[in-house]
Amino acid sequence: MKQNTIYTRRSIRKFQDKPVSREIIEAVIQAGSAAPSAKNRQPWKCIVLGNHSKEEFLSLMEKGIYREENECAMLPKSRSGLPDAKNTLRIMREAPVLIVIINTNGKSPFTALDTDERFTEICDTLSIGAFIENMLLQAQEFGLGTLWIANTCFAYEELTAYLAMQGQLIGAVALGYADECPERRPRKELGDIMEFMLQ
Ligand SMILES: Cc1cc2nc3c(=O)[nH]c(=O)nc-3n(C[C@H](O)[C@H](O)[C@H](O)COP(=O)(O)O)c2cc1C
């Protein structure tokens, strides 16, 4: 990996209307699978959505956001995130490729976990974070832009029913050729995120 790939990656929210080859999509997912995972469980699975399935997925996401706003909210404390979710939905519609990410060992976030299960889920979620970051960095090296998406949470039940999947819906990655060059977004200072305890 080029030294500056980590530092030049940006979340991309405008994509060119240009297809991405299957070969590139596969290489990006392959790079994801090189990530470390707790006990090497590799708890990840990707579903690449195109054409009709992408449209259906996104219309269900829209339905879920509408339900959260106007009917029965499953995430009432996250209501302030709905405008952002609508914006994410618009970006997902424009993105040429949508990769849905699943934790194959995970349970619905609406079911209770005991403490052992919670630690296991934390480890699997961290592993999937590494998987996704690897994909984003590989895509960056191929000259593609990405957006890591968690706003699928507002339509969790609608989307998991549509995918008829086992496991937990983690989110999605939008992939395509960037049509913008965003400035670096602010980061905390090193001194604010780091502490040495050397005694
Ligand atoms: C777990 C996670 C979930 C995210 N979900 C969304 C999302 O649903 N919609 C969106 O527009 N951006 C989403 N982002 C992108 C962040 O907003 C972005 O990474 C952050 O603002 C820093 O910008 P940068 O990626 O350009 O450095 C998500 C990022 C992460 C890591």
The ligand as an ORCA input file, in Angstrom:
! r2SCAN-3c Opt
* xyz 0 1
  C     -19.057      3.359     10.884
  C     -19.223      4.524      9.934
  C     -20.486      4.833      9.468
  C     -20.668      5.880      8.560
  N     -21.924      6.099      8.052
  C     -22.110      7.092      7.162
  C     -23.382      7.279      6.559
  O     -24.334      6.515      6.792
  N     -23.531      8.302      5.702
  C     -22.495      9.147      5.370
  O     -22.700     10.075      4.573
  N     -21.265      8.974      5.903
  C     -21.043      7.950      6.768
  N     -19.785      7.741      7.276
  C     -18.657      8.573      6.835
  C     -18.200      9.576      7.906
  O     -19.132     10.632      7.975
  C     -16.789     10.073      7.536
  O     -15.899      9.000      7.561
  C     -16.269     11.145      8.505
  O     -17.076     12.297      8.454
  C     -14.823     11.560      8.205
  O     -14.665     11.951      6.865
  P     -13.604     11.231      5.899
  O     -14.050      9.788      5.751
  O     -13.657     11.964      4.576
  O     -12.265     11.337      6.541
  C     -19.566      6.678      8.156
  C     -18.289      6.348      8.633
  C     -18.117      5.277      9.483
  C     -16.721      4.906      9.934
*
